Amino acid sequence: MELTERCKEEFELYYLELAKEKKALSHYAIIKGFNSLLDSFKYGKLVDYFDTNGVFLSIETTYGETEKPPYFRAFIGREYLKSYKTRTEARNALIIAANKKRNLQLGVFPPPE
């Protein structure tokens, strides 16, 4: 769950602002603390960050036939991305897609292929 470019910079400022009551800690220590969180906790903070910027992430659990396991449908806003076999796969894909979308909003364009 890695952010890139300006999205990463903006998230770090956002996260530092959330942790401003921990004045005794350096910026480095606060960001290092975030990076040491379990992915499920990181995901929650990242969803909050993206929400504040109008990029809404959601995962819908869908059950097929009773003998089949559920699958997880990933959305940004109302835009359906893809279905995944695990929630972890869906979360990771959402963060990658949201990172790309936020960077575009911030004026960072992907390099030409």
N, C-alpha and C positions, 0 to 999 in steps of 0.2 A: 504494500500500500504506500507507494511513493508518489509524491507530488513533484512537479517539475516547473521550471521557469518562474514566471511572475506569480503563478498560483501558489507555488511553494513559499515564496517570499511573503505574499499576502497572508497565507495561513499562519506562518510563524508569528507575524505581527498580531494577528487575531488571537492566537493561543497565548502569546505573552501578555496581552491585555486581559485575558481571562485569569491569568495567574499573577496579576499585578500585586495582590496582597502578599505574595511570597517574595517580598523585596530583598530578603537576605540571599536569595538565590540569583546566580548570574543568568543571563539570557541563555547561555550555552547549557547550563544545568537544567533549565526548564525545558528546553527543546529536547535535550538528551532524555529527560524523564518521559516526555511524550513518546519518543522513539522506543523506549523500553516497555511501553504498555503492550498488553496482549492485543492482537489484531481486532478483536471484537470491541475493545474499549476505544482503540484508535478510530474505528469505523464510526462509532457514536459521535466523537468529537468532529470528525470530518463531515458527517452529515449535518451537524449543527452549523459548521462553517459554511458549507455550500447553501444551506437554507438561508442564511443571512445575506447571501448574494443571489438569491432567486434561482438557484439550481437545485431542484427538489428531487431527491433520490427515494426510490421505494422498491421493495421486493414483495411480490405477491406469491404466496405458497399456493400451488394448484395441485389438487388431487385428481388423479385419473381413476382408472378402475381400481377396485379394492385391493387387488393383489400387487399392484404397481406402486413403487415408492412415489412420494410427491416430487414435483419439480418446482424450481424457483424462477419466476419471471421478473426480469430487471427492467425498471422504467426510470427515465429522467423526465420529470413532469408527466405528461401524457404519452410521451414517446416510448414505445416498446423497443427494447434493445435486443433481447434474446432470452431464451430459457436455459437454465443450468441445472445440473444434477444435484449440486450442493449449494447451500446458502453462502458458503465461503467463496465459491467460484463467482456467484452473482455479486457479492460485495466487492470483490477485487475488480471485476469488470466494470461495475458502476463507478468506482473511484477513478479508474483509468479514463472512462468516458467523461466523467464530470471534470476531471483535471483538464482534459483537452478542451471541453466546452468553456470552462472558466478562463483558460489561457486565451482562447479566441476572443472572449468578451473583453479581456485586458489588452488586446491588440497584439498578442503573440501568435503569429501564424506558423503553421507547420512548414518545414522545409519542402520544396518541391521534390517530387519523386523522380 
